Amino acid sequence: MAVEDSFNASAPIDFNSIKNLTTAEAKAVDRLILDELSSDVVLINQMGHYIIGSGGKRLRPMLLLLAAKALGETRHDHLVLAAVIEFIHTATLLHDDVVDESDLRRGKDSANAVWGNAASVLVGDYLYSSAFEMMVRTNNMRVMEILSKTTTAIAEGEVLQLLNCNNPETTEQKYLEVIARKTAILFSAATRLAAVLSDADAQTEEALATYGQELGVAFQLIDDALDYKANAEELGKNLGDDLAEGKPTLPLIHAIQHGTPEQAATVTNAIKQGSREAFAEVYEIVKATNAIEYTEKCADDAAQKAIDALACLPDSEYKQALEQLARFSVQRDH
């Protein structure tokens, strides 16, 4: 079946119906998170609760829990690692907002806007440390190997992104390398860890890791597209943030490659200057060059690869939910 048929013809996905499949486990994970945030340093409690409770989808821990249930059942270590994954994700958000000088996250003031950059960096470090402390409790060297490599890759992705900032010569391949490390790797770690703790065979572990990786790529590419088509209130951040930060995301890379020389020059200068003032003009160029559609097509391709990777799993409502999450990743509007 063509990607266009499998995605465009599919009915809208009810995210809450997927989320409900892991309600009991998610509540247990939330309790673990709150327990770990209990520090005698008041600022850690305040900031930790603020960012953890700011309305995120909890997508990465949900992936781990759904994959575990698709393989049989969830055990306590699955819950612990779901919390670890959320801590690592939250730490990256705190650090990202400092690096990007963002003042909005999920529709609320970002933590650095409320408490300042220094506090955000330090509390992010605390969350990383807490994540590794929890991880060690599983007493599983394979788990520690996966998560240590994952956090290293995330840091490399962050540095690569920084090097690409204000660089309009960034290629599509280089950009995909950034999102593979910065974003997709944590999705992949979540689903791989579910397989490891469930004692799945090597083929199943790799298939689930591939599912997570491709899902993460699809998710980030849709984020790129939404920066040029979403409603700012629904998106939870300011439209044009990527452009203002000088990030050469896929819509901009495509616009430079397929626009007229004048259009390419306009987008190139906007990336170099990191200018939000140029957003309206760049937005028209992005539309004219079909850059949003191209980015969405790339996301569709990645989501289809994610679905294909699930072929090794036995049929169940949890496998179906994982497939639906891949479809949701490219259907969402925020």
C-alpha positions in Angstrom: 0.0 0.0 0.0 1.3 3.4 -0.9 2.2 5.7 2.0 -0.3 8.3 0.7 -3.1 5.7 0.9 -2.2 4.3 4.3 -1.9 7.7 6.0 -4.2 10.1 4.2 -7.1 7.7 4.1 -6.8 6.7 7.8 -9.3 7.9 10.3 -8.2 10.5 12.9 -6.4 8.8 15.8 -7.8 9.3 19.3 -4.7 9.8 21.3 -6.6 9.4 24.6 -7.8 5.9 23.7 -4.2 4.9 23.2 -3.1 6.5 26.5 -5.9 4.7 28.4 -4.2 1.4 27.6 -1.5 2.3 30.1 -3.4 4.3 32.7 -2.6 2.1 35.7 1.1 1.9 34.8 1.3 5.6 33.9 -0.1 6.5 37.4 2.6 4.3 39.0 5.3 6.0 36.9 4.0 9.4 38.0 4.2 8.3 41.6 7.8 7.3 41.0 8.6 10.6 39.4 7.1 12.6 42.3 9.0 10.4 44.8 12.3 11.1 43.0 11.6 14.8 42.8 11.3 14.9 46.6 14.4 16.9 47.5 15.3 19.0 50.5 16.4 21.7 48.0 13.2 23.6 47.5 14.0 25.0 44.1 14.5 21.5 42.7 11.0 20.5 43.9 9.5 23.7 42.5 11.1 23.5 39.1 10.8 19.8 38.8 7.1 19.8 39.5 6.6 22.8 37.2 8.2 21.2 34.1 7.0 17.6 34.8 3.4 18.8 35.4 3.3 21.2 32.4 1.0 19.1 30.3 3.3 17.0 28.1 2.0 13.9 26.3 4.3 11.6 28.3 4.8 9.9 24.9 8.2 8.4 25.5 7.4 6.5 28.7 4.1 5.5 27.1 6.0 3.9 24.2 8.1 1.9 26.7 4.9 0.7 28.5 3.0 -0.2 25.3 6.0 -2.1 23.9 6.3 -4.0 27.2 2.6 -4.9 27.1 2.9 -5.9 23.5 5.6 -8.3 24.5 3.7 -9.8 27.4 3.5 -7.7 30.6 5.0 -4.8 32.5 7.3 -5.4 35.5 8.5 -2.9 38.1 11.7 -2.3 36.2 9.6 -1.2 33.2 8.0 1.4 35.4 11.4 2.6 36.7 12.8 3.0 33.2 9.7 4.8 32.0 10.3 7.3 34.7 14.0 7.5 33.8 13.1 8.2 30.1 10.8 11.0 31.2 13.5 12.5 33.5 16.1 12.4 30.6 13.6 14.0 28.3 12.7 16.7 30.8 16.4 17.5 31.4 16.9 18.0 27.7 13.9 20.4 27.6 15.4 22.5 30.4 18.8 22.6 28.6 17.2 23.2 25.2 15.2 26.2 26.3 18.4 27.8 27.7 20.4 27.2 24.6 17.5 28.4 22.4 16.7 31.3 24.7 13.0 30.1 24.5 10.5 31.8 26.8 7.5 29.5 26.0 7.1 25.7 26.5 3.9 23.8 26.0 1.9 27.1 26.2 3.4 28.2 29.5 6.4 30.3 30.5 9.5 28.2 30.1 11.4 27.3 33.3 14.3 29.5 32.4 11.9 32.4 31.8 10.6 31.9 35.4 13.7 31.0 37.3 16.6 32.0 35.0 19.1 30.1 32.9 21.5 29.1 35.7 18.7 27.4 37.7 17.4 25.6 34.6 20.8 24.2 33.7 21.5 23.0 37.3 18.1 21.4 37.7 18.4 19.8 34.4 21.7 18.3 35.6 19.9 17.1 38.7 17.3 15.3 36.6 20.0 13.6 34.6 21.8 12.5 37.8 18.5 11.2 39.2 17.8 9.3 36.0 21.1 7.5 36.3 20.7 6.8 40.0 17.3 5.2 39.2 18.8 3.3 36.2 21.5 1.7 38.4 18.8 0.2 40.6 17.8 -2.1 37.8 21.2 -3.8 38.2 21.2 -4.5 34.5 24.4 -3.7 32.6 22.6 -3.8 29.2 20.2 -1.2 30.4 23.0 1.0 31.6 24.9 0.6 28.3 21.8 1.6 26.3 21.0 4.7 28.4 24.6 5.9 28.6 25.0 5.7 24.8 21.6 7.4 24.4 22.5 10.4 26.5 25.9 10.7 24.8 24.1 10.7 21.4 21.6 13.3 22.6 24.5 15.6 23.7 26.2 15.1 20.3 23.0 16.0 18.5 22.7 19.1 20.6 26.2 20.2 19.6 25.6 19.3 16.0 22.5 21.5 16.0 24.4 24.3 17.6 27.1 24.0 14.8 24.3 24.1 12.2 22.6 27.2 13.6 22.7 30.2 11.3 24.2 28.0 8.6 22.0 27.9 5.5 24.4 25.5 3.8 23.3 22.7 6.1 22.2 19.8 3.9 19.1 17.6 4.4 21.4 14.7 5.3 23.2 16.7 8.0 19.8 17.8 9.4 18.4 14.3 9.5 21.6 13.3 11.4 20.9 15.9 14.0 17.3 14.8 14.6 18.3 11.1 14.6 20.6 11.8 17.6 18.9 14.7 19.3 15.3 13.5 19.2 14.8 10.0 17.7 17.4 8.2 19.8 15.3 8.6 23.1 12.2 7.2 21.4 14.4 4.3 20.2 15.9 3.8 23.7 12.4 3.6 25.2 11.2 0.8 22.9 14.5 -1.0 23.0 14.6 -1.0 26.8 11.1 -2.5 26.8 12.4 -5.4 24.7 15.5 -5.9 26.9 13.5 -6.0 30.1 11.0 -8.4 28.5 13.9 -10.7 27.5 12.9 -10.4 23.8 15.2 -12.0 21.2 17.7 -9.9 19.3 15.6 -9.6 16.2 12.6 -8.3 18.2 14.8 -5.9 20.1 16.3 -4.4 16.9 12.8 -4.2 15.3 11.4 -2.3 18.3 14.5 0.0 18.4 13.9 0.7 14.7 10.2 1.5 15.4 11.2 4.0 18.0 13.8 5.6 15.9 11.6 6.1 12.9 8.7 7.3 15.0 11.0 9.9 16.6 12.1 11.1 13.1 8.5 11.4 12.0 7.6 13.2 15.2 10.4 15.8 14.8 9.7 16.4 11.1 6.1 17.2 11.9 7.3 19.6 14.6 9.4 21.3 11.8 6.3 21.5 9.6 4.1 22.8 12.4 6.4 25.8 12.9 5.1 27.1 9.6 1.5 26.0 9.7 0.2 25.5 13.2 -1.9 27.8 15.5 0.5 29.3 18.0 -1.8 28.7 20.9 -2.3 25.0 20.0 1.4 24.5 19.3 2.4 25.8 22.7 5.3 27.9 21.4 5.8 30.9 19.2 5.5 30.4 15.5 8.7 31.1 13.8 10.8 30.1 16.8 13.0 27.8 14.6 13.7 30.7 12.2 14.3 33.2 15.0 16.9 30.8 16.4 18.6 30.4 13.0 17.8 26.7 12.8 17.9 25.4 9.2 15.1 22.9 9.5 13.8 20.7 6.6 11.2 23.1 5.3 13.8 25.8 5.0 16.4 23.5 3.5 13.9 22.4 0.9 12.8 26.0 0.2 16.4 27.0 -0.5 17.0 24.1 -2.8 13.8 24.5 -4.8 13.0 28.2 -4.7 14.1 30.8 -7.2 17.5 32.5 -6.7 15.7 35.4 -5.1 13.6 33.2 -2.8 16.7 31.1 -1.8 18.6 34.3 -1.0 15.8 35.5 1.2 15.6 32.3 3.2 19.4 32.1 3.4 19.7 35.6 4.9 16.9 34.9 7.3 18.7 31.8 8.6 22.0 33.7 8.9 20.4 36.5 10.8 18.1 34.4 12.9 15.3 36.9 12.3 11.7 36.5 13.3 10.9 39.7 11.4 11.4 37.8 8.1 9.0 35.1 9.1 6.0 36.3 7.0 8.1 36.5 3.9 9.9 33.2 4.5 6.5 31.6 5.3 5.2 32.6 1.8 8.4 31.1 0.2 8.0 27.9 2.2 4.4 27.6 1.0 5.3 28.4 -2.6 8.0 25.7 -2.8 5.8 23.0 -1.2 8.3 22.7 1.6 5.7 21.8 4.2 4.2 19.1 2.0 7.7 17.7 1.3 8.5 17.6 5.1 5.2 15.9 5.8 5.9 13.3 3.1 9.3 12.6 4.7 7.5 12.2 8.0 4.9 9.8 6.4 7.8 7.7 5.0 9.4 7.4 8.5 6.1 6.6 10.2 5.4 3.8 7.6 8.9 2.4 8.3 8.0 2.4 12.0 4.8 0.5 11.4 6.6 -2.0 9.1 9.1 -2.7 12.0 6.2 -4.0 14.2 5.6 -7.0 11.9 7.6 -9.2 14.4 5.1 -8.6 17.2 2.1 -10.8 17.8 -1.3 -9.2 17.1 -2.8 -7.4 20.1 -4.4 -4.2 21.1 -1.0 -2.9 22.2 0.6 -3.6 18.8 -2.3 -1.8 17.2 -1.8 1.1 19.6 1.9 1.4 18.6 0.7 1.5 14.9 -1.8 4.2 15.8 0.9 6.2 17.5 2.9 6.2 14.3 -0.2 7.5 12.5 -0.9 10.0 15.2 2.7 11.4 15.0 1.9 12.6 11.4 -1.7 13.6 11.9 -1.3 15.9 15.0 -1.7 19.6 14.8 0.4 20.4 18.0 
